[in-house]
């Protein structure tokens, strides 16, 4: 069956050009392409495969960071889309020649070295291998798979003696991966397991050219004066290694923040020395009025660069650079025992979500940049990585955008087997890979101002010897940031208490849950939590589900969905979500109806989660952090995302975006209070607020206007508490507006509520949900009359982007509120959706006589006139052109 799925045409020998290695000392050149083949088909020895003249006819040409599966997909090896329906299941069936992904695979490439190599050293750097590899250069084995092992360790091999000017051959026999048996990457219940277990050089392989003295691991530590932030002391370090068999004197020169650095050192053959500069040796490293790096919403994110060279006998031997930011990060435990992060002396509420890379670990810098744009647009300030730690580009984007990163190891596979009762103990080889992994990640992360800590465990803290191993490796790398035992409420001797809770839920609960003073309620630091299912919009469901799966999604709540979770997981069915949807909004009558109700629920629930933590951020029992589980998906999924795999923002996205406004007005489900939230550091003055409670027919049952409101930066304020209101319809609305003193809108928020509350059965909670004994009744929303909505739209060109402005108006003559109007943009009347796209707001609710303008930014592409599509809960769908009226300046 597998053989039938693989493309039948033979793959001709690749014609791509060899990787050209730079002649400059201190250069790093990534291997750009490989040819790969199953060792069951390429059965020759490594010496033969890594020699000139070996025929690679039938091999697959792939990109430089491709895993085996990703490489096969690059070659169109599967006739069916592996992301659609359950097509991926078939990939896991062995082909006629054996089990495709349980035998080693060969990676082979050619690189060309420049002339004039006298005195130069050529180094081969592997940046992470899943699971391990034997490495050959020009017919010589230069490392075995016991050495080059693990997803994260960086290994550098001096191959000078085996390379030559001109063409060279590099071959790697990559051994199969199994996250239960090796320290690689696993996927738990996020999505199906990749058939190849991500085997391959997923972070790439580099060819490094250096002179006799190599520079490595440049680092800048900054000590910032608090609280005035007026001075910073910099310490610059770099490792210098003599690669020769004779001694050398090396002059180390550099610049940082406009300060010149210089030091001459003597290195014995093979010696490594850490060269350090500080205010004691270089007075200029005591900076006055430095540029301070702040998280998003709290200030700017300026970056500095350090550049260092090593010269031997007057010639440049090597170069090293690093980018860094000046900021202070600390954390401590509140009196209730929860972790509180403090940046530059200011406590902040961590508002984040869990990161998922592509399921096949495909490298796509443009997509990653678009995802960071979404994080900024969502108003989040943090990303948590539970394993699946990313490459340099990810952290550079976090630095530039002011997004904090909370990194750490993953759960539920080899990484935590030694911490679990009955788990498989680690061998000495495992411990070595773990130590190398921690050291390599520390060196990658430590200069990035976005990184605020490392979790050495996820669901479980590591056992004592492994915890010590991690902490010792971090200390050896001059790690200056918090080290946290686990994402759960556990401790180690080296790190103390984690100060985190992992109490669930991961499945559906009502919005009011988040205001409870127990389990996953809004207090302390919740490291991963959400109400589970996040249903994409219809256009995405038809891209990922077969017609039969689409029908099952809305008709059969107990049906297993391949795109929900792993088959063994309780999340493989959406029963709690579907049951709640039917009780609260009415049983769905079609896929479109199901999706419309799901969007209302997702918006409402995600908004409530973030708002509850907002409300408690400076309470007596404070909320200090919340990580929505999750930010994105590794593949098309019905679960756990703020935006789906196709990057199409839906209800969950706009609920999160609403809650995470920098200055925000919100309703509290527990106390019925109206709360202002200011996440910025600057105080606000003289703002005004309007509060309205409306019946289903739009009549105002309660109204209050407040003026001259002040709110301190990084604080909340309760404005009012809603009284008991007589004569409310079974389903009713709360409409909140916040504006500046001159009437400029700041925040608008609309809630749909029931006079019958959701009731939770706390006593029967489990690790992933709390049962509900009574559901709120919002079914009356189905009876809303058809609303009239008017749409106007124009587009202007700004650089490489189109910016479309859409004005939604509900005329005073409309029979009803226009509930939950969603706006999309297509590239032409029948074109694709404009994605990714960043809206300033969406999913709007407007009453007769109200109007609101929205803006959207997306990449300009082609000449088709953008078409705006508007659909609503109770208003007819309509489309209007949004012609480009303003071009970019020439």
N, C-alpha and C positions, 0 to 999 in steps of 0.2 A: 504493500500500500504506500509506504514511504517512497519507494522507487517511482511509483506512478505520479506522486506529487512533485518530485524533483523534475526540473525542466529536462526534457529528453535530449535536447540538442547538446552536443559536446561543447565544452568551453575551450576555445582556442587559446594558444599561449598568449599571455598578456603582452600588449604592445606599449604599456605606459613607460615613461622615461624613468630611469633610476633616480632615487633621491640624491640631489646634489648637495653635498656637505659644504658649508661655508669654510673659506680658508682662514677666517679671522680667529685668532686666539681668544678663547672665551666664548665661542659660538656654540649654540645648541640647535641642532637641526632634527626635527621630528621625522621619523620614517613615515612617508606619506601614503604608501600603498603596500599591500601584501598580495601574495597568492596563497591560497589555502587549500588543503585537501585532507581527507580522512586518511589516517595512517593504515587503515585496512585496505586502502587502494594504493597508497604510496608506501610500499613496504621496504624500500631501500633503507640503508643506514643513514644516520645523520651526516656522516662524513661525505657520503655520495650526494645526498640531497643538497648539502651546503657547498657543493663544488660547481665550477663552471662547466657548462655543457650538459648539465642535467635538464632533461625535458620536463616542462611543467604543462604539457598539453593535457587539457581536461581539468586543470586546476581553476579555482574561482578567484578572479581579481577582486580585492576588497579594499576599503579605506583603512587608514592607519590605526584607528582605535576600534575596529569592528570585532565584536565577539563572533564566534562561529555562526550562531543563528542570525545575527545581524548581517554578517557577510553573505550568507545564503539568501537572505531577503534582498540585499542589494543586487543580487544576480537574478532576481525573479524566479527563484528556485521553487516557489510554491504557487500553484495555479490559482489558489483561492486566498482571499484576504484573511490572514490569520487573526485579525482583530474582529472579524464578523462572525456572529453566531458562535458555534462551538468548533469552528474550523481548526483552532489550535490543538484540539484533542488529537486530530489525525497526525499532526506533526510528531507526536510522541510515540508513534508506532514504528518499530524497527523496519528497515528496508531489507531486501532479500540478502544482502551481503553481511548483515549483522546489525547490532544496535548502534545506530549512527552516532550517538553522543556519549557512548561509554568507552570508546577507543580514543587514543590521543589524536590530535589534529596537528598537521604541519602548517606553520606560517613561514613563508619564504619571501625575501625581498633583496633588491640590489641597491647598493649605494655607491656613490663615486666620491673619492677623496681627492683634494686638490694637490697640485705640485708644491714643491718647496716645503716639505714636511719635516725637514731636519730640526730636531729638538722638540718636535710636537708629540703630544700624547693623544691617542684616540680612545675615548671612553664610550662604552655602551651602557646606557642608563635605561633600565626597565622601571616603569612607574606604577607597577601593580599587575599581578598576574593571577588569573583565575583558571585553575587552582594553582598550577605550578608549571615550570617549563625547563627542559634541557635546551641549552643555547649553543649554537654552532656558528663559527665565522670562518669562511674560506676552508671548509673541511675539517676544522679543529673544534672540538668541544671545549668551550670556555667556561661553562657553568652547568651544573646539573639541577634537577628539579628539587633536590633537598635544599639548595641554596636560593633559587629563584622561586619562591613560594609565597602565596598570600595575596589577597586582593589589594592590600595597602602598602606593604613595604616597598621602598625605593631601593633598588640595587644598582651599584655602579661597578662595571667591570673594565679594567684596563686591557684593551685588546690591541695595543700598539704593536705587539710582536706578531700579530696574526693578520694585520691588514696591510694594504699596499696602495700606492698612488694609483688613481684610476678606479676601475670597477672592483667591487667586493660583494660577497654573498653573505647574507645573514639568514639563518634558519633557526626556528624554534619548534620543538616538539612540545605542544601544550597538552598537559594532562587533564583528564576529565575532572569536573568540579562536582561536589556534593556538599551543600551548606550544612548538612548534618554531620559531615566528617572532616570538613576543612574550614579554615577561617576565611571564607569568601563572602558571598552575598546571597541571602535568602529572602523570600517574599512573604512568609507567614500566610495570612489570609487576605492580603491586599489584592491579589489577582492569582491566576494560575501560575505554576512554576514554569519558567522558561524551559523549553525542552533541553537546551544545552547547558542549563544551570549557569549561563553567562560565561562560559569558558572562553578565555582569550586575553589579549593584552589591552584591557578595556580603557586604561589611561595612557596607552601609547608607549612607544619606545623611542629614545633619542640617541643621536650620535653627537658626542661632545668633543670639541677640539680645545686643547689647552697646552700651554708650555710646561716647563718642569715643575712649576708651583701652581697648584690648583686652588681656587677659592670656592668655598661652599657655605651654604647656610647663613647668609647675611641676616642680621637681626638688629632691630632697634627697640630698646626698652625706654619707655618714658615715665618719669615720675612727675606728676602734675600737682601744683600747689592748690590745696583746697582750703576754703571754699572759693577763693577769689579767682582762681584759674589764671593768674597773672604770670606764672613762671612754670617752665618745664625743664627738667634735667634729662638729657638724652644719654643713653649708653649704647654704643654701636659695637657689634661683635661680628666677626667672620672667622671661619676656619680656613687655615692655610695648610696645605699638604704638599710635601715634597715627593713627587712621583719618581724621581730619579734615584740612581744607586750611588750618587755622589752628593755631597752637601752643597747647599746654595744659600746665599744671602738674598733676601727678597725685600723690595721696598713696597710697602702697602700705602697707596694713596686713595683718597676718597673725598667726596663732598656730601653733606647732608644739611638741609635747611640753610644753605648758603655758607656753611662752615667747612673749611678745608681740614682734611685729616691726613696725617702721615706718620709712618712708623717703619723702621727697618728691623727685620728679624733674621735670625740664622736658623736654618732647618737642616738637621742631620738627614741622611738618606732614609726615606720612608716616614719621616716624622710629621705629625700633625700638631699644629699649635693654634689655639684660639687667640686671635688678635683683638684687643679690646680698646676702645676709646671712651672716655667719660669726661665730665667737667674737671676731674682732677688732673687729667693729662692734656685736655683740650678745653680751655676755659669757655670758648664759644658755644660749647654744648649745653651751657646753662642759658636757655632762651628766655628772653623777656617778651611778654605778650604773644605767646605762640597762637597759631590758628588751631582752634579746638574742634575736634570731630564729635558731632552729636548724632544720636539716632534721629530718624525721620520724625518730624513734628516738633522736635525740641531745639532744632538749630541746623546749621549747615554741616556738610560732610567733607571738609577740606582734607587733602592728602599730601603727604610729603614723599620724596624719593631719596634713597641713599644709593650712591654709585661708588664702587670700590674697584680698584685695579691692583694687580700684583705685577711688578717688573723685576726681571732677573737679568743682570748684565746689561741694563739699559733698554731691554726689549720687553714689550708687554707680554706677560705670560698668561694672564687670565683676567676676567672681569666678572663682577657680580653686582646685581642690583636688586632692590626690594622697594616696595611701596608700603607706607605705613601711615597711621593716623595718630595724633596725640589725643589721648583720652584716658580717663580713669575708670576702671571697672572693679566693683567689689560686690560681695553679697554676704548677707548674714541672716540669721533666723529671727523671725518675729517672736514675741513673747508666747505666741501659740505654737511656735515651732515650725513655721513655714518660711521658705526661702524668699528673700526680698533682694532684687538686684538694684544696684545704685550706680548710675552713670554720671561721672563728673560731679559727684556729690549730691545728685538728685535722684531720689527713689522714683521708679516708674512702674506702671502696670505693664507687664509683658502681655502683648496681644498678638498671638501668632498662630501658626498652623504647621502641620507636618508635611515635609517635603517628600515627594516621590520622583525619582528619575524615570526615564523611559525604561520600560520593561526589559528591553534588550540592550540597555546601556548605550544606545546610539548617541553619538556626539553631535549636537545641533546647537551651536552658539547662538544663532538667531532666535530659535525658539526659547532658549534659556533667558535671553534678554527680554523677550516678550513676556515671559512669566514673571520676571522681576517687575516689569511695568505693571502687571496685574496686581502684584503684592502692594506696590505703591498706591495704585488706584483703589485698592480695597481698604486702605488706611491701616494695614497691619504694621507692626514694628519688628516682628521676629519671625524667623523660620527655624523649626526644629528638624534636625536630621537624625533619624533613628537608624544608624548605619547608613548604607548607600551614600557614604561621604563623597563629596563632589570634587571636581578638579579646580585648578587655579581660577578659571574664568568665573565660576560660580561665586567665589569669595571676592573677586574683584568687583563684580556687579553688586554684591551686598555692600561693599565699602562705598562705592560711588552713589548708591541709592539710600544709604543710611539705614539699611535693614540689618538688625541684629541676627546672629546665628548662634543657636545652641546646639552644638554637635555632640555626638556620642555613638557608642556601639549599639548593635541591634540585639533584638530578643529572639528567643524561640528557635535557635539552631546551635551550631557549634560554639558560637560566641558566648552562649550562656549555659551550655551543657554542664560545665563543671560547677555551676552555681546551683543547679537544681537537684533535688533529691532523686537519686536513681539515674542521674545524668551521666554521660560518658566522661570519665576523667581525661584531663589533658596529658599528652606525652611531653617529654622535654622538647621535642621538635615543635609542638603546638605552642608551647610557652615562648620559644624563640621567635616564632612568627608573630605572636601577640606583642612581644616586646618591640620587635622591629616595626610592627604596624603602628604602635603608639608613638614611637620615636619619629617615624616618617610623618605621621599626621600632625604631631606637635610642631615640627619644622614647617610644614605647609601652612598651618593655621596661625601661628603665634604673632606674625606681623600684621594680621588683618584686624583693623579696629572694629570691624563688625562682629567678630567672634567674642563671645562673653563667657564661655565656659565649656567644659567637657564632661559628659556623663559617661563614667566608666562602666555603667550597667544600664540596662533598660528596665525590663520587668523585674529583673533580679540583680542585686549587687553582686559583684564577683567575690569568690571566696578569698580568705585572707592572703594566701601567697600571690594570687593573681592581682588582687587590689594593690598589693605592695609593688608588684612588677610594674603596673601601669603608673603608679604615682612616682616611683623611682625614675621611670623613663621620662615622665613629664618634668620632673625636677632637673634631670640631666640636660633637658632642652631649654632650661631657663623659663619654664612656663610660669606666667605671672597671674593667670586668670583662675577663677574658681574651678575646683575639681569636685564633682558631685558623684556620690556613690551610685545612684540609680535614679530612674524617672519615677520609681515607686517609693513608698515610705520605708526605706531601709537605710542601713548605715554600714560603714566600714571603719576600722580603727584609724586608717590614714585620713579619711575625709570627714568623719563624723556623720551626723544625720543628713539625709538628702534634702529635707525640707520640702519634699514634693509628695503629692498624692496621685494615685492612679486608681480612682474609685469607680470608674465608669461614669455615665453610661456610654455605650457604643451603639445602642439601638434606640428605637423611638421612645421618647418621653415627651410630655407636653411642655409648652414654654414656661409655665409656672414653676416647673421642677428646678430651674436654675436659681431661683430665689430661696431655696430651702437651705437650712443650716445643717445639712448632713450630706454624706456621700459626695456626689459630684457638684453640689451646690456651690454658689459663688463665694468661696472663702479660700484663703491659702493659695498655693500654686498647683494648678491642675495640669499635669504634663501631657495628657492626651484625652480628649473627651468630645463627644458630639452626640446628636440624636440619630446618627446612622445614615439611613438612606437619603441620598440626594439625587433626585430624578432629573436627567437631562431633558432638554426640550425635544419635541416630537421629531424635528429634522435630524437630531443626533441619534435618537432611538432607532430610526429606520436605517441608519448607517451601521448600527452595531448589533441589532436583533433581527432574527428571521421573522417572517409574518406570524409563525406559530408562537415564537417567544414574545412577540409584541402582544398577541392576544392573551397569552398566559399572564402577562404583566398586569393587566387590568382586570382580568376575569377570575384568576385563580390565586388567591393570596398565599396558598401553601405550596405553590409550584416552586421548584428549585430553578434559580436563574444562574446560568453559567457566568454571567457578567455581574453577579452580586458578590460572590466570594467563593473560596475553595469549597468543594463539595462536602468536606467533613465539618465545615464551620457552621455555627448557628446562624451566621449572616448570609448563608446561601439561599435563604428564603426571606421575603420581606413581610412576613405575616404581621409583626407588631405595627409596622408602618401602615400597611394596607388596612388593617383593622381600624386603626385610629382615623385614617382618612375617610373610611366609609361611615364611621360613627359621627365624626365631627362635621364633615362637609357633605355627606350623602354618598351612597354607593355609586361608583362610576358606571357610566352607561356606554363608554367608548374609550379608546386610547387617548383621544384628544381631551376628553373630560377628565380622565385620570391624571393626565399631565398638568392640566390647568389647576386641579385641586392640589397636586403635589407641589406646584410652584408656590401657591399660597402658603402651604404648610412649611416648606423649606425656608422661605423668606422669614416667616414669623418665628420659627424655632431658632434659626441661626442668629437672627437679630437679638432674640431674648437671651441667648447664651452670652454673647459679648456684652450686652447691656447690663446684665446682672453683675458681671465682674466689674464693669464700669462703676455701677452704683456703689459698690463696696470697696473701691480702691483706697479710700481713706477712712474706712469705718473702724470701729474699735476692734473688730475681728476682721482685718483687712483681706481683700482679695489682692494677691500680688502677681498672679500670672495665670494665663489660660492659653492652651495650645489646642486649637480646633483640629480634630482628627478627621480629614486631613486637608491640606491645601489643594492638592492636585492628584491625578491618577497616573499610574504607570501604563494603563491601557484603558479602553472604554469601559466605564463601570457605572453601576447603579448605586454605589456606596461611597461615602466619605470623600467629598471634594467640595471646594468652594467654586471651582470652575472645572468643567469636564475635560476629557482628553482632547476634544476637538476645539477647546478654548472658546467655547460659546457661553458667555455669561448668562446665568438663569437665576431663579429665585434665591438660592443659597448665596450666590455672589452678591446680589444687591441687598439682601438682608444684612450680610456682614459689612458691606460698604456703608450702609446707613448707620449701623451701630458704631462703626469706627470713625465717624466724622471727628475731626480734631476738636471742634466745639459742637456740642450735641445736646439736644433736648429729648428726653425719654420718659416712658411710663414704667412704673415698677409694679409687677404683678402681685407682689406680696402685700405691700403697704398702700397701694393705689396712689402713691406720691408721684409728682412730676419732678424730675431731677435734671439739673444742668450738669454737664460734664465738660471739663476743659483739660485736654491732654497736652496742650502747649504750655510752655513755661511762662509766657507773658500773661499778666492779668487782663481781664476784659472788663469794660465799664459801660454802664448806661444802656445795656441791651434791653429789649422788650420781648415779652412772651405772650402768646395767645393760646388759650386752652378751650377746646370745644368738645362736648360730648353730644353725639348725634344719634338719633334713631335710624332705623333702616331706611325710612322714607326721607332722610336728610334733615328733618326738623332738629333744631338745636335744643337739647334738654338742659344743658348747663354751659355757661360761658364765663370766662374770666380773662382779663387782660392785666398784665403787670408791666411796669415801666421802671427805668432807672436801676436795673439789676447789675450788680457787680459780682465777678467771680474770679477768685485767685487762680493763678496758673497751677496746673498739675493737681487740681482739686475738683470736688463735686459740690453741688449745693442743692438742697431740696427747696423747690419753689412753692409748692402747694400740695395739699392732699385732697383728692376728690371726695366729696361727701357722698352719702347714700342718695341716689337719684331715683325718684319715683317715675313710673311710667315708661321705663326703658323697654324697647322691643327685645325679643329673645336674643337676637344678634344686633349689636350696636357698634358704633365707631368712636374712637378718640382721635381728635385731630390736634396736633401740636405744631406751633410755628414759633421760631425764634428769629429775631431780626435785630440789626444794629439800631442805634438811636435814630438814624435818618431813614429807617425802614428797609435797608438793604437786607435781603433774606440771608440767613446764616444756616438754619436747619429746619427741615420740615419732616414730620413723622406722623404716620397714620396707622392706627391699630384697629383690627376687627376682633371683637370680643363677644363672649356669651354670658348671659346672666346665670347660666348653670356652669359651675367651675369644673375643671378636670380634678379628679380625686385620685391620689396616688396611694398604693398599698406598700408603704415603706417596709413593713415587716417581712415582705416576701421578695425583697430586692435580691438580685444576684450580681455577678461581676459585670454584666453588660446591660442590664435594664432594671427598671422598677415598674411593676405591673400597675395598670390603671383600672380602678373599679367603677369610675364614672367619667364619661367623656363630655367635654364642653359641646354644646349644640350650636353649630354654625350653619346648619342646613338651610336656614332661612335666606342665606346669601343666594341660594339657587333661584329664589323667587324675585330677585331684583328685576325691575323693568329694564328694557333695553335703553341704554344711555346713548346720548348723542355726543360725539367727539369730533372736533375739527382739528386738522393737521396742516401745518405749514412747515416747509423745510427749504433750506438753502445750504450750499457748500462753498467753502473757500479753500484754496490751496495754500498750505504753509510748508515750504520746503518739500520734503518727500511725503508729506502727509496730506490727506484730506480731512477737513474739520467740518462736520455737518451740524447745523443748528436746527433743532426740531422744536416747534412750539405746539403744545397740546392745549386745546381750549375746550371747555364744556359750556356751551351756551346756556344762558339763564332759562331757556325754554326746555332744556333736557328734562326728561321724566324722572331721572335718577342719577345718583352718583355714578361716575365711570370708575369702576373698581379695577385696580391692578392692571393698568395699561402698560404693555411691554412693547418696546420699540426696537426694531432690527433694521439693518441696512444691507441691501444687496448691491452688487456691482452690475447694474442694469436690471431691466424688468424681470429677466429670467436667469440672472447670474447667480453666482455663489454668494453666500453671506460674507460681508466684510469682516474678517477675523484675522488676527486678534483685534479687538476694538476696546477703547477706553471711554466709558460714559461718565459724565459728572453725576448722573442719577438715572434711575430707570425704575420700572414697575411702579408707576405712579397711580395715586388715587386722587381724583378731583371731583368736587361738587359743582352743581350748576352755577355758572358765573365765575368759576375759577379758571386760571390759565397758568402754565408753567413752561419755561423754555429749557431744553436739554442740549448738551453738546456732546459730540462723539468724535474721537480722533482715531484714525486708522491709516494704513499705508495706501498712498495713491497708486493705483495700478490700472493701466489701460485707459481707454477713452469713453467707456460707457458711463452714462449719467447715473449717479447713485440713486437708488430707489428706497425710500423709507417705508417700512411696513409696520403698522400699529395693530396690535390685537389686544383685546381686553376681556375681563371676566364676563362683562355684560354689555360690551359694545362691539359692533360689527368690525371685522377686520377691514383695513383699507390700506392702500398704497398711494404714495405721492412721489413724484420726482423731486430730487434735491440738486438742481443744476449748479454747476460750479460758477459762482458769480465773481470770484476774486482770485486771480492768479498770483503766484509768487513773483516777487520782484526779479527782473532779469539780472 
